[in-house]
Amino acid sequence: MAILNFPSNPTVGDTYEENGITYTWDGDKWTASSSGSGDIYVNVSGDSMTGDLTVPSLNGGPLAGLRNVLQNGSFECWQRSIDVTSAGSAYKTADRWYIETNGVNTVSKRIDIDNTTNDLKDEAPTTYGMRLHANGAPLEVRQCIELTKTGAAQQFLPGTQWFISWYSDLRNGSTGLDGTFINCRVAFMDNSSDPGVNTEIVGALVNLGGRRWGFPITIQSTPPSTATCLRIDLITGSVSEFEFTAVQLEPGPVATPFEQRPIGLEMILCQRYYQKHFILGKSICIHNSDGNPDVYTDLPLPTPMRSFNATAGPDFSVGNAINTIGAGARLKDVQYANSACARLRMTKLGTAAASPNYISKIGTGVDSFYLDAEL
C-alpha cells in the first residue's frame, strides 16, 4: 500500500498525485479524483454513501460471525455413516444434507481433502468433503434451513439478496461442467421430501475463481403459512463422479471466504436435528419395576432437539448384556420424552431382582439408538 505524503501548508487549488489519483486542496480537505470517476473522498469525521462500496480489506475476510446459514457445510459431522450406496432418497451420510437420487443407485461418502487426487486439495479451505457417484444420472443435494416460526420469513424477507457458494471438482475421468452443480432451486417448503419447486430468483452460475462456484439468489416471495424451512436444492448435470465441500449460503450479493466454525459448535447445530447415542462398555443404573419385564431410564440430551415428537428408534447390534446386580437388562427401544430428554426402555433378562438393575456390556456388542427430528 502506498504512503500518501501530502504537502505541508497547502493553498486552495494545490494538487498532489499518487497512484493515478489526483488530490486537490479545497481549503478544508484533500479531494481525490481520477479519470472518469469524479470526486471521490471520505471525510475523516465520518461520511456515508448511497451506492455500493467494495473494500478489499473487508471483503477479503468474513464480515461477521455466523454468516453461513447452512449447517455442516464443511462436512465434519457424519453421525449416520461415512459411506453409503443406495437408490433411496434420504439423509444418508453427512448431517443435514439430503440426497435426492431420483431412483438411481448412488454412492455418497466422506473424503479427506488432503488425500484427494483432484485440485480441491490445493484450493478448498476444509478438511473433509462429500463424494457422489451416480453413473452419470443427475442428482440433487439439498438442505432445509429451519424457520424459527412456521410461516415466518425471519431473515429471508422479500427483496433480500443471498449468495450460495462451494468448491467442487470432477474425478476419475468424468466430464462436464467443472461446477458440477448446474442449477439451484430455492423455495419455502414444509420438509425435505416434497417435490422440488423454485419460487425465488436464482441467477446464472458464477465461477468465483479456480474450483469455487456459486449462484446469486434474490428472495421474492413470502413463505406459506405451513412452511417450516427455506429449502436449497443444488442440482447436478449428467456427471459420473464428483467431490464438493465448503458450501456456504450468506446474505449479500457476493461470496466471502468460507466461514470456519469450531467442530464442537457445528456438531451442536447438527444435533438439533439428529442424534445418535451409544451404550458401550459401561453401566447404566435403572430402577426396578416389579412384575413388569420392562424398566425405564431417562437420558438428558446434549442439546435440545427441534421437535417434541422426534422419531426415535433402536439402531443397534446387540451383544451379550449382563448385570453385576440383579438379572441384567438389554435396550429394547427408545420412547421419546421431550426435546431435551430421551426415555430408554430396557427389557430384563432372567428373573427380576429386588435390587436395582445395572447394565454392563461385555463382548463386542454395542447398543445404540438415534433420535431424528430432521425437516
N, C-alpha and C positions, 0 to 999 in steps of 0.2 A: 504494500500500500504506500502510495506517495505521501510525503510530508508536505503540507501546504505552508509555505513561508511567505505570508502576506507582508507587503511593505509597511514600514512604520510611518505614522503621521501622514496618511493619505489625504488627498484633497478630492472634492467631488469630481467624478469623471475619471479618476485614475483607474487603470486596469492592471490585472495580474492574470497570467495564463499558466495553466498546469494541466497535463494530460488531455489536451484538446478542449478544455473548458476555460472560458474567459470570465473572470470575476471583475465586476465593476463596483467601485465605492460610491454609494449614493448619499453619503454624508452620515449614514446611520449604520449601514451594514454592507458587506460584500454580497452582491447579487451575481449568481452564476448563470451563464447562458452558453448554449452550444448550438451548432448549426441546425436550424430547423426545429429546435425544441422550445424556443422562447425562454423566458426567465425561469430558472429552477433554483429555489433556495428554501431553506427552512430556518425559521427564527430560533435562535438559541433559547429564548424564553419559553418556547412552546409553539406548536403550529398544528394544523390539521389539513387533511386532503380529502377531496371528494371522489377521486379516482382510485384505482388500484395501485399499490406500491409493492414492488418486488425488491427485497433486501437480501442479498446473498448470505449475509451473516446470520439472518434469521431463518430463511428458507433452507439453509444448509443443515438444519437440525430440527428435531421435534419442537413445535411451538408451545406445547403444553402437555402435561401428563395425561395418560389415558385417552389419547386422541383416537386410537383404534377401537371401534365399537364391535369388531369381530373378536371372538374368543378362540384361543388356540391357533392363531394364525401362524405361530412359529412351530406348530406340530410337535410340541414337547409332551403332551398328555395323551396317553393311549391306554385307557383303563380297560377297554373291551378286548382288543387284540392288536398285535402289530403286523399281522399278515393274514388276510382272508381272501379266499376265492369263492365267489358266489354270484348267481344271477339275480338274486333278490335285492330289491332296493331297500336300503335301511341305513341306520347309523351302524357302520361296520367296524371301524377301526379307530381313527383319531377322534378324540372327544369333540363334540359339537358339529362335526362335519357329516352331512347326509349324502350318500352316494346314490344317485338315480341311474340304474344300469340299463333301463329300457328293455329288460329281459335278457340281456347279453351276459354271458359268464365273464366276470370282471375280477381282476386281481387288484387288491388295494393293500398296500404295505408301507411300513415306515422305512425311510432311507436315512443313512448317515451322510450328510452333505460332503464331509471331508473325503469320503471314500467313493463318491460317485464318479463316473467316468466322463461326465459332460462338463460344460462350462459353469454350472451352478456353483461348484466349489470355489471358483475364483471370484464370484460376484455376490452370491446370496449371503445375507448377514445373519443367518441362522445355523443351528447345528443339525436340525432334522427337517425332513420334508416328507411328502407323500408321493408314491409311485402308483400310477394307474395304468392298467393294460387291459384292453377290451377288443383286441384283434381288429382294430380299425372301425369299430362302431362308435357313434357319438355317445358321450356321457354327460351327466350334469352333476356338478358338485355344489352343494347349497348349504347355507346356514341361516337359521332363523334368529333374528335379533329381537329379544323379548321386549314388548311394550310394558311399561310398569303398571299400566291400567288398560284393560281391554277396551279397544276402540279409541285410545288416546294417541295422538301423533307424537307427543313429547318433543324430542329434538328434530324429528322428521317433518317439519312444517312445510306446507306448500311454498315453493319458491326457493327452498334451501338447496345448496349445491354440495355434492359429495364426490369423492373420488375413491375408486377401488383399484388397488394395485397388487401385483405379485411378481415373483421370479419364476420362470419355467424354462424347460428345455426338453427336446425330444431325445430319445435314446434308441440304441440297437437298430439303427438304420431307418427309423421311422421318418417319414417325410411329411411336409405340410407347413403351415404357418408356425413359426417358432413360438408364437404366443400361446399356442395350444388351446386357450380359451378364445373362441372367435365371436362369442356373443354373450350377452348378460341380460338377465331378466330381473326386474325389481318390482315387488308388489307387496301391499299389506295383505296378509293371509291369516288363516286360522291355525295352520300347522304345516309341517314339513312335507306331508304326503299328498296334499291337494294338487290337482293338475296345475301345471305352471302357466302363469299369465304374466303379462307385462303391463303395468299401469303407469309407470313412471318413465321419464325421458332418459334414455341411455345413449350417449354419444358414440362416435366411432372409436375403434380400438386404437390406442396410442402406444407407441414404443417409447419408453422413458429412458432408453439407453441400455445397450447390452441385452441382457436377458430379463429386464424388468418391463412389464407391460401394464396397461390399465385402461379403465373406462371412466369418463366423466358421467355423473348422474345428477339429474335435477328432479326433485320431488315436486309433483304437480297435483296430487290428489290428497284427500283426507281419508283416513282409514275407515272401513265399515265398522259398525258398532260391535261386530263379533270378532274383529281382528285382534289377534294376540301377539303378532310379530310383524316386522318388516323382513321379508324373505329375499335373499340374494341368491340367484342361480347363475353359476358360471358354466357355460356350455362349450363343449369341445367340438371340433370338426372331426373328420374321419382320420384320426391319428391312431397308430398302433400302441405306442407306449411313450409315456412322458412322465416327468417329475416336476413338482412345483412346491413352493414354500413362500414364507413371508407375505401372507395375504393380509392386506390392510384396507379397511374402509374408514375414511376420515372426513370430517367436514371441510368444505372449501373446494375450489376448482382445480387444485394442483396436488400432486403427491409429494409428501415429505418423507425423509428417511424412515425406514421401518422402526416402529416403536418396540424397544426391548423391555419386557416386563419380567420381574422375578418369577421363576418357575413355581415357587410356592403360591404366589398370587394367582398365576394362571390356573393352577390346579383347583384353588378355591373357587374361582369363577366357573370352572367346568363342573365342579361337584354340586353346584346348584341344580344341575340337570341330570347328572348320572353319578352314582357312587357304587363302588364295588368293595366289599369288605371280606376279610379272611379270618377264619378261626384256625390257627395253625400253631401246634406245639405249645399251647398254653392252656390254662384252666379258666373257666368262666363259672362263677357261682350262680346257681339258680335256686329258686325256692321249691320246696316240696309241695305237691298237690295230691292229697290223699284220695285214693280211689280213681284217679284220672292219670292215664299214662303220659299226658301232655303237661309240660311245665313251661313257664314263660320268663323271659328276662328282657328288660328294655335297654337298648344301646343308644346313648346320645350320639348324634351325627356330628362330624367335624365342621359342617356348615349347613345352615337351614336350606332345604330344597324348595324349588319353585312351587310345587303343588302339594296340597294336603292329602291328595289321593293318588300319589305316585304309584305306578305299577311296581310291585315288589315280587321277587321270586327267588327260589333257591337255584343256585347255579354252581353245583359242587360235585366233585368226585369224592365219594365218601370212603375213608379208610376205616380202620377199627377204632371205635370210641370206647374208652374205658374210664373208670371212675375210681379215684382213690378213696372216696367215702360214698357209700350207698351203691346203687345199682348201675350207675352210668347213664349217659344220655347221648343223643345224636340230634343234630339240627334237622328239623322236619320241614319247616317253611318259615317264611317271614310274613308277619302281619303288620302292615304299616300303621303306625300310631298317629303321627303328625309330621310336620315338615322338619322337626328338629330331633326326632327320636324314632328308632325302628324297634318293633317288638318281635323278638325271635321266639318261635315255638319249638321246644325240644321234646323229643319223644324218649321215654325211658327205655332202658334196656334191662331186661330181667325184672326181678321183684322190687317194688318200691321200698326204699329205706326210710326210717324215721328221721334220719338226719338230713341236712341239706345236701343236694347233689352238686357234684363238680364234673366238668368235662375236661378230660386230659387226652389230647390226641397222641397216638403212637403210630409207628409205622410211617408210611408215605402218604397217608390220606390227608386231604385238605378239605375243610368245609368252607365255602364262600357263598356270599349272596350279593345281589345287586338291587339297587333302587333306581328306578328310571322315571324321571319327570321331564323328559325332553318334549319340546314343542312338536 
